[in-house]
Amino acid sequence: MKKNILVVDDFENTRWVIQFTLRKLDCEVFQAANGKEAMKFFDGRNIDLLITDLNMPEMNGIELVKKVRAMTNYEFIPIIMLTTETNPEKMKQANDIKVTVWVKKPFEQESFIKVVMKCLNQSAR
């Protein structure tokens, strides 16, 4: 069964690069430009992995993760915070709300795919 990945980033090019990187995996990739837009995907459908930026308009990554973690069907899905942010306080906030992995942009494709595969394997449990 195909895995469903939701990619949330306010830069269209970043979303495209992530989707291009994940082409090797047998997965369906959905895209949203911010957290508010992303929430429409949490409508009961199966989301196996959330990859989100931190700093976005409308609803940032921290707010998005809090909302997702508060939803019974999605409280345990793996979440990758993919960001240029280096502020230790922001990293602590992400850790406190149970972000699975913090990945810095720009990323190296092969190592990113390994992180994604590990997260997808985790969601299969």
N, CA, C and O atoms as CSV, one atom per row, in Angstrom:
chain,resi,resn,atom,element,x,y,z
A,1,MET,N,N,0.835,-1.182,0.000
A,1,MET,CA,C,0.000,0.000,0.000
A,1,MET,C,C,0.880,1.246,0.000
A,1,MET,O,O,1.851,1.339,0.751
A,2,LYS,N,N,0.525,2.197,-0.853
A,2,LYS,CA,C,1.295,3.441,-0.929
A,2,LYS,C,C,1.180,4.218,0.368
A,2,LYS,O,O,0.120,4.267,0.993
A,3,LYS,N,N,2.290,4.824,0.758
A,3,LYS,CA,C,2.313,5.697,1.923
A,3,LYS,C,C,1.944,7.111,1.490
A,3,LYS,O,O,2.277,7.536,0.384
A,4,ASN,N,N,1.261,7.827,2.359
A,4,ASN,CA,C,0.868,9.204,2.091
A,4,ASN,C,C,1.733,10.151,2.913
A,4,ASN,O,O,1.814,10.039,4.136
A,5,ILE,N,N,2.375,11.082,2.222
A,5,ILE,CA,C,3.238,12.069,2.863
A,5,ILE,C,C,2.683,13.457,2.569
A,5,ILE,O,O,2.373,13.787,1.424
A,6,LEU,N,N,2.563,14.264,3.620
A,6,LEU,CA,C,2.131,15.651,3.461
A,6,LEU,C,C,3.334,16.558,3.663
A,6,LEU,O,O,3.991,16.510,4.703
A,7,VAL,N,N,3.620,17.388,2.658
A,7,VAL,CA,C,4.730,18.333,2.693
A,7,VAL,C,C,4.154,19.741,2.822
A,7,VAL,O,O,3.346,20.174,2.001
A,8,VAL,N,N,4.589,20.448,3.874
A,8,VAL,CA,C,4.065,21.786,4.142
A,8,VAL,C,C,5.233,22.774,4.177
A,8,VAL,O,O,6.112,22.680,5.033
A,9,ASP,N,N,5.228,23.709,3.248
A,9,ASP,CA,C,6.280,24.729,3.174
A,9,ASP,C,C,5.730,25.893,2.373
A,9,ASP,O,O,5.023,25.692,1.386
A,10,ASP,N,N,6.050,27.102,2.790
A,10,ASP,CA,C,5.525,28.257,2.076
A,10,ASP,C,C,6.254,28.547,0.765
A,10,ASP,O,O,5.796,29.376,-0.021
A,11,PHE,N,N,7.370,27.884,0.522
A,11,PHE,CA,C,8.083,28.057,-0.750
A,11,PHE,C,C,7.766,26.880,-1.673
A,11,PHE,O,O,8.071,25.726,-1.372
A,12,GLU,N,N,7.145,27.210,-2.803
A,12,GLU,CA,C,6.757,26.185,-3.765
A,12,GLU,C,C,7.965,25.380,-4.251
A,12,GLU,O,O,7.871,24.165,-4.424
A,13,ASN,N,N,9.112,26.060,-4.476
A,13,ASN,CA,C,10.312,25.356,-4.934
A,13,ASN,C,C,10.765,24.299,-3.931
A,13,ASN,O,O,11.191,23.212,-4.323
A,14,THR,N,N,10.675,24.612,-2.647
A,14,THR,CA,C,11.056,23.641,-1.622
A,14,THR,C,C,10.127,22.436,-1.677
A,14,THR,O,O,10.587,21.296,-1.610
A,15,ARG,N,N,8.832,22.675,-1.796
A,15,ARG,CA,C,7.875,21.558,-1.892
A,15,ARG,C,C,8.191,20.696,-3.112
A,15,ARG,O,O,8.137,19.468,-3.044
A,16,TRP,N,N,8.523,21.348,-4.232
A,16,TRP,CA,C,8.836,20.610,-5.453
A,16,TRP,C,C,10.109,19.766,-5.260
A,16,TRP,O,O,10.149,18.606,-5.668
A,17,VAL,N,N,11.143,20.350,-4.639
A,17,VAL,CA,C,12.401,19.625,-4.405
A,17,VAL,C,C,12.149,18.405,-3.519
A,17,VAL,O,O,12.680,17.325,-3.779
A,18,ILE,N,N,11.352,18.575,-2.489
A,18,ILE,CA,C,11.048,17.440,-1.608
A,18,ILE,C,C,10.297,16.372,-2.384
A,18,ILE,O,O,10.635,15.192,-2.296
A,19,GLN,N,N,9.285,16.769,-3.142
A,19,GLN,CA,C,8.535,15.792,-3.931
A,19,GLN,C,C,9.452,15.082,-4.925
A,19,GLN,O,O,9.356,13.867,-5.094
A,20,PHE,N,N,10.330,15.819,-5.576
A,20,PHE,CA,C,11.284,15.228,-6.520
A,20,PHE,C,C,12.209,14.245,-5.796
A,20,PHE,O,O,12.500,13.167,-6.314
A,21,THR,N,N,12.666,14.618,-4.609
A,21,THR,CA,C,13.549,13.748,-3.829
A,21,THR,C,C,12.853,12.443,-3.453
A,21,THR,O,O,13.478,11.382,-3.433
A,22,LEU,N,N,11.572,12.524,-3.159
A,22,LEU,CA,C,10.827,11.346,-2.700
A,22,LEU,C,C,10.305,10.482,-3.847
A,22,LEU,O,O,9.637,9.476,-3.605
A,23,ARG,N,N,10.601,10.861,-5.091
A,23,ARG,CA,C,10.082,10.121,-6.245
A,23,ARG,C,C,10.509,8.657,-6.245
A,23,ARG,O,O,9.823,7.811,-6.820
A,24,LYS,N,N,11.642,8.350,-5.602
A,24,LYS,CA,C,12.154,6.974,-5.568
A,24,LYS,C,C,11.313,6.080,-4.666
A,24,LYS,O,O,11.345,4.856,-4.792
A,25,LEU,N,N,10.573,6.685,-3.770
A,25,LEU,CA,C,9.756,5.932,-2.837
A,25,LEU,C,C,8.365,5.719,-3.440
A,25,LEU,O,O,7.879,6.547,-4.210
A,26,ASP,N,N,7.743,4.620,-3.086
A,26,ASP,CA,C,6.395,4.350,-3.565
A,26,ASP,C,C,5.421,5.055,-2.626
A,26,ASP,O,O,4.866,4.447,-1.711
A,27,CYS,N,N,5.222,6.369,-2.875
A,27,CYS,CA,C,4.368,7.141,-1.978
A,27,CYS,C,C,3.594,8.202,-2.746
A,27,CYS,O,O,3.958,8.596,-3.854
A,28,GLU,N,N,2.523,8.646,-2.122
A,28,GLU,CA,C,1.724,9.752,-2.633
A,28,GLU,C,C,2.129,10.986,-1.836
A,28,GLU,O,O,2.133,10.955,-0.605
A,29,VAL,N,N,2.470,12.072,-2.525
A,29,VAL,CA,C,2.900,13.288,-1.839
A,29,VAL,C,C,1.849,14.371,-2.036
A,29,VAL,O,O,1.517,14.739,-3.162
A,30,PHE,N,N,1.336,14.871,-0.925
A,30,PHE,CA,C,0.405,15.999,-0.926
A,30,PHE,C,C,1.175,17.235,-0.512
A,30,PHE,O,O,2.177,17.138,0.197
A,31,GLN,N,N,0.713,18.404,-0.953
A,31,GLN,CA,C,1.421,19.647,-0.643
A,31,GLN,C,C,0.478,20.699,-0.094
A,31,GLN,O,O,-0.686,20.791,-0.484
A,32,ALA,N,N,1.022,21.500,0.833
A,32,ALA,CA,C,0.297,22.653,1.364
A,32,ALA,C,C,1.301,23.776,1.574
A,32,ALA,O,O,2.471,23.526,1.864
A,33,ALA,N,N,0.836,25.026,1.427
A,33,ALA,CA,C,1.731,26.185,1.514
A,33,ALA,C,C,1.895,26.714,2.932
A,33,ALA,O,O,2.775,27.537,3.184
A,34,ASN,N,N,1.065,26.255,3.862
A,34,ASN,CA,C,1.175,26.690,5.262
A,34,ASN,C,C,0.352,25.733,6.138
A,34,ASN,O,O,-0.351,24.856,5.635
A,35,GLY,N,N,0.458,25.923,7.442
A,35,GLY,CA,C,-0.233,25.037,8.357
A,35,GLY,C,C,-1.742,25.079,8.224
A,35,GLY,O,O,-2.411,24.050,8.321
A,36,LYS,N,N,-2.273,26.261,8.004
A,36,LYS,CA,C,-3.725,26.400,7.852
A,36,LYS,C,C,-4.221,25.584,6.660
A,36,LYS,O,O,-5.217,24.867,6.756
A,37,GLU,N,N,-3.521,25.703,5.547
A,37,GLU,CA,C,-3.876,24.934,4.346
A,37,GLU,C,C,-3.684,23.433,4.580
A,37,GLU,O,O,-4.456,22.618,4.075
A,38,ALA,N,N,-2.666,23.079,5.339
A,38,ALA,CA,C,-2.369,21.658,5.608
A,38,ALA,C,C,-3.477,20.976,6.391
A,38,ALA,O,O,-3.710,19.779,6.218
A,39,MET,N,N,-4.159,21.717,7.247
A,39,MET,CA,C,-5.176,21.112,8.108
A,39,MET,C,C,-6.283,20.428,7.313
A,39,MET,O,O,-6.921,19.510,7.827
A,40,LYS,N,N,-6.530,20.852,6.071
A,40,LYS,CA,C,-7.593,20.217,5.272
A,40,LYS,C,C,-7.268,18.755,4.950
A,40,LYS,O,O,-8.167,17.979,4.624
A,41,PHE,N,N,-5.994,18.378,5.040
A,41,PHE,CA,C,-5.609,16.992,4.752
A,41,PHE,C,C,-5.840,16.069,5.952
A,41,PHE,O,O,-5.825,14.846,5.811
A,42,PHE,N,N,-6.050,16.653,7.115
A,42,PHE,CA,C,-6.287,15.866,8.319
A,42,PHE,C,C,-7.792,15.706,8.534
A,42,PHE,O,O,-8.352,16.123,9.548
A,43,ASP,N,N,-8.416,15.088,7.540
A,43,ASP,CA,C,-9.868,14.941,7.499
A,43,ASP,C,C,-10.304,13.490,7.643
A,43,ASP,O,O,-11.415,13.125,7.259
A,44,GLY,N,N,-9.431,12.673,8.192
A,44,GLY,CA,C,-9.727,11.253,8.340
A,44,GLY,C,C,-8.934,10.380,7.380
A,44,GLY,O,O,-8.848,9.167,7.570
A,45,ARG,N,N,-8.356,10.987,6.354
A,45,ARG,CA,C,-7.551,10.194,5.426
A,45,ARG,C,C,-6.249,9.764,6.111
A,45,ARG,O,O,-5.827,10.354,7.106
A,46,ASN,N,N,-5.645,8.752,5.566
A,46,ASN,CA,C,-4.404,8.232,6.125
A,46,ASN,C,C,-3.232,9.122,5.721
A,46,ASN,O,O,-2.930,9.258,4.536
A,47,ILE,N,N,-2.578,9.722,6.704
A,47,ILE,CA,C,-1.343,10.475,6.486
A,47,ILE,C,C,-0.265,9.729,7.269
A,47,ILE,O,O,-0.335,9.633,8.494
A,48,ASP,N,N,0.728,9.205,6.561
A,48,ASP,CA,C,1.763,8.389,7.200
A,48,ASP,C,C,2.940,9.213,7.695
A,48,ASP,O,O,3.671,8.772,8.582
A,49,LEU,N,N,3.135,10.407,7.135
A,49,LEU,CA,C,4.267,11.253,7.510
A,49,LEU,C,C,3.936,12.702,7.194
A,49,LEU,O,O,3.394,13.017,6.134
A,50,LEU,N,N,4.272,13.577,8.134
A,50,LEU,CA,C,4.148,15.015,7.925
A,50,LEU,C,C,5.555,15.601,7.883
A,50,LEU,O,O,6.343,15.415,8.811
A,51,ILE,N,N,5.862,16.310,6.798
A,51,ILE,CA,C,7.124,17.041,6.662
A,51,ILE,C,C,6.745,18.508,6.607
A,51,ILE,O,O,6.058,18.938,5.681
A,52,THR,N,N,7.188,19.285,7.598
A,52,THR,CA,C,6.774,20.680,7.651
A,52,THR,C,C,7.928,21.627,7.928
A,52,THR,O,O,8.873,21.304,8.648
A,53,ASP,N,N,7.819,22.797,7.335
A,53,ASP,CA,C,8.712,23.908,7.632
A,53,ASP,C,C,8.290,24.479,8.978
A,53,ASP,O,O,7.188,24.203,9.452
A,54,LEU,N,N,9.145,25.261,9.587
A,54,LEU,CA,C,8.816,25.906,10.851
A,54,LEU,C,C,8.207,27.284,10.627
A,54,LEU,O,O,7.110,27.565,11.111
A,55,ASN,N,N,8.905,28.136,9.904
A,55,ASN,CA,C,8.494,29.528,9.735
A,55,ASN,C,C,7.657,29.692,8.471
A,55,ASN,O,O,8.172,29.681,7.353
A,56,MET,N,N,6.337,29.845,8.685
A,56,MET,CA,C,5.402,30.013,7.569
A,56,MET,C,C,4.323,31.007,7.976
A,56,MET,O,O,4.042,31.172,9.164
A,57,PRO,N,N,3.715,31.673,6.986
A,57,PRO,CA,C,2.585,32.561,7.297
A,57,PRO,C,C,1.333,31.735,7.627
A,57,PRO,O,O,1.311,30.518,7.442
A,58,GLU,N,N,0.311,32.410,8.109
A,58,GLU,CA,C,-0.988,31.816,8.427
A,58,GLU,C,C,-0.930,30.940,9.683
A,58,GLU,O,O,-1.588,31.241,10.679
A,59,MET,N,N,-0.150,29.865,9.641
A,59,MET,CA,C,0.040,28.972,10.790
A,59,MET,C,C,1.421,28.351,10.650
A,59,MET,O,O,1.700,27.666,9.666
A,60,ASN,N,N,2.285,28.586,11.629
A,60,ASN,CA,C,3.652,28.065,11.527
A,60,ASN,C,C,3.709,26.566,11.858
A,60,ASN,O,O,2.702,25.959,12.224
A,61,GLY,N,N,4.893,25.993,11.725
A,61,GLY,CA,C,5.065,24.565,11.933
A,61,GLY,C,C,4.781,24.119,13.353
A,61,GLY,O,O,4.223,23.040,13.550
A,62,ILE,N,N,5.143,24.909,14.345
A,62,ILE,CA,C,4.875,24.551,15.747
A,62,ILE,C,C,3.367,24.493,15.986
A,62,ILE,O,O,2.867,23.538,16.580
A,63,GLU,N,N,2.651,25.506,15.528
A,63,GLU,CA,C,1.192,25.521,15.690
A,63,GLU,C,C,0.550,24.348,14.972
A,63,GLU,O,O,-0.374,23.726,15.498
A,64,LEU,N,N,1.036,24.037,13.764
A,64,LEU,CA,C,0.513,22.902,12.999
A,64,LEU,C,C,0.715,21.600,13.758
A,64,LEU,O,O,-0.220,20.812,13.906
A,65,VAL,N,N,1.928,21.372,14.239
A,65,VAL,CA,C,2.216,20.126,14.944
A,65,VAL,C,C,1.336,20.003,16.194
A,65,VAL,O,O,0.824,18.921,16.479
A,66,LYS,N,N,1.158,21.081,16.930
A,66,LYS,CA,C,0.288,21.048,18.114
A,66,LYS,C,C,-1.121,20.618,17.738
A,66,LYS,O,O,-1.720,19.786,18.418
A,67,LYS,N,N,-1.655,21.182,16.653
A,67,LYS,CA,C,-3.011,20.821,16.220
A,67,LYS,C,C,-3.090,19.362,15.778
A,67,LYS,O,O,-4.050,18.661,16.095
A,68,VAL,N,N,-2.080,18.915,15.049
A,68,VAL,CA,C,-2.071,17.525,14.575
A,68,VAL,C,C,-1.963,16.569,15.761
A,68,VAL,O,O,-2.688,15.576,15.820
A,69,ARG,N,N,-1.074,16.856,16.697
A,69,ARG,CA,C,-0.899,15.994,17.869
A,69,ARG,C,C,-2.147,15.939,18.751
A,69,ARG,O,O,-2.332,14.991,19.514
A,70,ALA,N,N,-3.002,16.958,18.642
A,70,ALA,CA,C,-4.237,16.991,19.430
A,70,ALA,C,C,-5.356,16.157,18.800
A,70,ALA,O,O,-6.402,15.958,19.418
A,71,MET,N,N,-5.141,15.670,17.576
A,71,MET,CA,C,-6.158,14.897,16.865
A,71,MET,C,C,-5.901,13.403,17.076
A,71,MET,O,O,-4.810,12.905,16.796
A,72,THR,N,N,-6.907,12.707,17.567
A,72,THR,CA,C,-6.765,11.297,17.926
A,72,THR,C,C,-6.181,10.449,16.798
A,72,THR,O,O,-5.291,9.633,17.038
A,73,ASN,N,N,-6.667,10.632,15.580
A,73,ASN,CA,C,-6.206,9.799,14.448
A,73,ASN,C,C,-4.770,10.075,14.034
A,73,ASN,O,O,-4.160,9.263,13.339
A,74,TYR,N,N,-4.221,11.217,14.454
A,74,TYR,CA,C,-2.911,11.634,13.954
A,74,TYR,C,C,-1.889,11.904,15.053
A,74,TYR,O,O,-0.771,12.327,14.759
A,75,GLU,N,N,-2.245,11.671,16.291
A,75,GLU,CA,C,-1.377,12.071,17.403
A,75,GLU,C,C,-0.021,11.370,17.410
A,75,GLU,O,O,0.922,11.869,18.025
A,76,PHE,N,N,0.095,10.227,16.742
A,76,PHE,CA,C,1.352,9.488,16.782
A,76,PHE,C,C,2.080,9.418,15.440
A,76,PHE,O,O,3.074,8.701,15.323
A,77,ILE,N,N,1.605,10.149,14.425
A,77,ILE,CA,C,2.302,10.062,13.134
A,77,ILE,C,C,3.685,10.702,13.264
A,77,ILE,O,O,3.862,11.659,14.018
A,78,PRO,N,N,4.660,10.171,12.530
A,78,PRO,CA,C,5.984,10.797,12.531
A,78,PRO,C,C,5.937,12.161,11.847
A,78,PRO,O,O,5.223,12.364,10.865
A,79,ILE,N,N,6.718,13.082,12.395
A,79,ILE,CA,C,6.764,14.445,11.867
A,79,ILE,C,C,8.219,14.878,11.721
A,79,ILE,O,O,9.000,14.816,12.670
A,80,ILE,N,N,8.566,15.316,10.513
A,80,ILE,CA,C,9.889,15.869,10.246
A,80,ILE,C,C,9.747,17.386,10.158
A,80,ILE,O,O,8.973,17.902,9.352
A,81,MET,N,N,10.498,18.088,10.991
A,81,MET,CA,C,10.562,19.556,10.916
A,81,MET,C,C,11.760,19.864,10.030
A,81,MET,O,O,12.905,19.655,10.429
A,82,LEU,N,N,11.491,20.364,8.824
A,82,LEU,CA,C,12.526,20.660,7.839
A,82,LEU,C,C,12.648,22.171,7.747
A,82,LEU,O,O,11.750,22.838,7.234
A,83,THR,N,N,13.770,22.724,8.249
A,83,THR,CA,C,13.835,24.172,8.420
A,83,THR,C,C,15.263,24.710,8.354
A,83,THR,O,O,16.231,23.967,8.514
A,84,THR,N,N,15.370,25.992,8.120
A,84,THR,CA,C,16.665,26.665,8.201
A,84,THR,C,C,16.898,27.209,9.610
A,84,THR,O,O,17.981,27.709,9.915
A,85,GLU,N,N,15.895,27.112,10.454
A,85,GLU,CA,C,15.942,27.658,11.815
A,85,GLU,C,C,17.067,27.014,12.636
A,85,GLU,O,O,17.259,25.799,12.606
A,86,THR,N,N,17.803,27.854,13.368
A,86,THR,CA,C,18.892,27.346,14.220
A,86,THR,C,C,18.714,27.753,15.682
A,86,THR,O,O,19.562,27.435,16.515
A,87,ASN,N,N,17.641,28.440,16.000
A,87,ASN,CA,C,17.378,28.895,17.358
A,87,ASN,C,C,17.144,27.699,18.290
A,87,ASN,O,O,16.202,26.935,18.079
A,88,PRO,N,N,17.994,27.525,19.326
A,88,PRO,CA,C,17.836,26.396,20.245
A,88,PRO,C,C,16.471,26.378,20.944
A,88,PRO,O,O,15.954,25.305,21.251
A,89,GLU,N,N,15.891,27.541,21.195
A,89,GLU,CA,C,14.570,27.595,21.838
A,89,GLU,C,C,13.500,26.998,20.919
A,89,GLU,O,O,12.600,26.297,21.380
A,90,LYS,N,N,13.604,27.279,19.630
A,90,LYS,CA,C,12.653,26.702,18.668
A,90,LYS,C,C,12.833,25.183,18.593
A,90,LYS,O,O,11.856,24.440,18.493
A,91,MET,N,N,14.079,24.733,18.641
A,91,MET,CA,C,14.347,23.291,18.633
A,91,MET,C,C,13.750,22.634,19.879
A,91,MET,O,O,13.193,21.539,19.802
A,92,LYS,N,N,13.868,23.300,21.014
A,92,LYS,CA,C,13.297,22.775,22.257
A,92,LYS,C,C,11.776,22.718,22.159
A,92,LYS,O,O,11.161,21.741,22.587
A,93,GLN,N,N,11.167,23.763,21.596
A,93,GLN,CA,C,9.709,23.764,21.412
A,93,GLN,C,C,9.277,22.580,20.550
A,93,GLN,O,O,8.298,21.901,20.859
A,94,ALA,N,N,10.013,22.341,19.470
A,94,ALA,CA,C,9.698,21.222,18.578
A,94,ALA,C,C,9.841,19.891,19.313
A,94,ALA,O,O,9.009,18.997,19.158
A,95,ASN,N,N,10.878,19.767,20.097
A,95,ASN,CA,C,11.080,18.545,20.871
A,95,ASN,C,C,9.958,18.351,21.895
A,95,ASN,O,O,9.470,17.237,22.085
A,96,ASP,N,N,9.557,19.428,22.544
A,96,ASP,CA,C,8.495,19.369,23.556
A,96,ASP,C,C,7.158,18.903,22.990
A,96,ASP,O,O,6.369,18.280,23.700
A,97,ILE,N,N,6.898,19.197,21.726
A,97,ILE,CA,C,5.634,18.775,21.112
A,97,ILE,C,C,5.801,17.495,20.292
A,97,ILE,O,O,4.942,17.132,19.489
A,98,LYS,N,N,6.919,16.831,20.517
A,98,LYS,CA,C,7.181,15.506,19.945
A,98,LYS,C,C,7.359,15.473,18.432
A,98,LYS,O,O,6.841,14.589,17.750
A,99,VAL,N,N,8.111,16.465,17.912
A,99,VAL,CA,C,8.552,16.374,16.525
A,99,VAL,C,C,9.532,15.209,16.464
A,99,VAL,O,O,10.428,15.116,17.303
A,100,THR,N,N,9.381,14.333,15.502
A,100,THR,CA,C,10.183,13.114,15.416
A,100,THR,C,C,11.633,13.412,15.082
A,100,THR,O,O,12.545,12.899,15.731
A,101,VAL,N,N,11.846,14.252,14.056
A,101,VAL,CA,C,13.192,14.553,13.577
A,101,VAL,C,C,13.256,16.020,13.151
A,101,VAL,O,O,12.319,16.555,12.557
A,102,TRP,N,N,14.381,16.652,13.469
A,102,TRP,CA,C,14.658,18.033,13.049
A,102,TRP,C,C,15.712,17.944,11.957
A,102,TRP,O,O,16.822,17.478,12.214
A,103,VAL,N,N,15.388,18.383,10.736
A,103,VAL,CA,C,16.319,18.319,9.608
A,103,VAL,C,C,16.564,19.734,9.116
A,103,VAL,O,O,15.624,20.499,8.899
A,104,LYS,N,N,17.831,20.078,8.941
A,104,LYS,CA,C,18.205,21.419,8.484
A,104,LYS,C,C,18.213,21.484,6.964
A,104,LYS,O,O,18.676,20.571,6.281
A,105,LYS,N,N,17.682,22.603,6.455
A,105,LYS,CA,C,17.789,22.918,5.027
A,105,LYS,C,C,19.111,23.639,4.826
A,105,LYS,O,O,19.553,24.352,5.727
A,106,PRO,N,N,19.741,23.485,3.705
A,106,PRO,CA,C,19.421,22.518,2.661
A,106,PRO,C,C,19.822,21.112,3.112
A,106,PRO,O,O,20.716,20.940,3.941
A,107,PHE,N,N,19.151,20.131,2.557
A,107,PHE,CA,C,19.425,18.746,2.945
A,107,PHE,C,C,20.112,18.002,1.809
A,107,PHE,O,O,20.004,18.380,0.642
A,108,GLU,N,N,20.811,16.954,2.168
A,108,GLU,CA,C,21.443,16.056,1.192
A,108,GLU,C,C,20.414,14.978,0.870
A,108,GLU,O,O,19.868,14.353,1.779
A,109,GLN,N,N,20.147,14.757,-0.402
A,109,GLN,CA,C,19.041,13.899,-0.822
A,109,GLN,C,C,19.074,12.498,-0.222
A,109,GLN,O,O,18.074,12.035,0.326
A,110,GLU,N,N,20.202,11.827,-0.321
A,110,GLU,CA,C,20.247,10.434,0.148
A,110,GLU,C,C,20.020,10.319,1.654
A,110,GLU,O,O,19.307,9.426,2.111
A,111,SER,N,N,20.625,11.220,2.421
A,111,SER,CA,C,20.421,11.153,3.874
A,111,SER,C,C,18.978,11.523,4.225
A,111,SER,O,O,18.409,10.965,5.163
A,112,PHE,N,N,18.383,12.459,3.481
A,112,PHE,CA,C,16.987,12.815,3.723
A,112,PHE,C,C,16.071,11.625,3.442
A,112,PHE,O,O,15.148,11.358,4.211
A,113,ILE,N,N,16.319,10.916,2.352
A,113,ILE,CA,C,15.512,9.738,2.027
A,113,ILE,C,C,15.620,8.695,3.138
A,113,ILE,O,O,14.626,8.052,3.476
A,114,LYS,N,N,16.800,8.520,3.705
A,114,LYS,CA,C,16.967,7.568,4.808
A,114,LYS,C,C,16.137,7.967,6.015
A,114,LYS,O,O,15.522,7.116,6.658
A,115,VAL,N,N,16.115,9.264,6.328
A,115,VAL,CA,C,15.305,9.760,7.444
A,115,VAL,C,C,13.824,9.510,7.158
A,115,VAL,O,O,13.092,9.045,8.032
A,116,VAL,N,N,13.387,9.814,5.950
A,116,VAL,CA,C,11.986,9.608,5.571
A,116,VAL,C,C,11.624,8.133,5.670
A,116,VAL,O,O,10.571,7.793,6.211
A,117,MET,N,N,12.471,7.259,5.161
A,117,MET,CA,C,12.192,5.818,5.211
A,117,MET,C,C,12.109,5.327,6.657
A,117,MET,O,O,11.244,4.516,6.984
A,118,LYS,N,N,12.991,5.805,7.512
A,118,LYS,CA,C,12.946,5.424,8.923
A,118,LYS,C,C,11.626,5.875,9.551
A,118,LYS,O,O,11.009,5.128,10.310
A,119,CYS,N,N,11.201,7.082,9.236
A,119,CYS,CA,C,9.925,7.590,9.765
A,119,CYS,C,C,8.746,6.785,9.229
A,119,CYS,O,O,7.818,6.479,9.978
A,120,LEU,N,N,8.769,6.441,7.949
A,120,LEU,CA,C,7.679,5.660,7.368
A,120,LEU,C,C,7.631,4.254,7.979
A,120,LEU,O,O,6.547,3.714,8.201
A,121,ASN,N,N,8.777,3.669,8.246
A,121,ASN,CA,C,8.810,2.364,8.903
A,121,ASN,C,C,8.245,2.463,10.303
A,121,ASN,O,O,7.582,1.540,10.776
A,122,GLN,N,N,8.502,3.575,10.968
A,122,GLN,CA,C,7.981,3.805,12.316
A,122,GLN,C,C,6.454,3.898,12.270
A,122,GLN,O,O,5.770,3.389,13.158
A,123,SER,N,N,5.924,4.550,11.231
A,123,SER,CA,C,4.471,4.722,11.148
A,123,SER,C,C,3.768,3.421,10.846
A,123,SER,O,O,2.561,3.316,11.063
A,124,ALA,N,N,4.488,2.418,10.347
A,124,ALA,CA,C,3.890,1.133,10.020
A,124,ALA,C,C,3.580,0.297,11.268
A,124,ALA,O,O,2.864,-0.700,11.184
A,125,ARG,N,N,4.107,0.694,12.399
A,125,ARG,CA,C,3.902,-0.089,13.630
A,125,ARG,C,C,2.530,0.099,14.189
A,125,ARG,O,O,2.197,-0.488,15.218
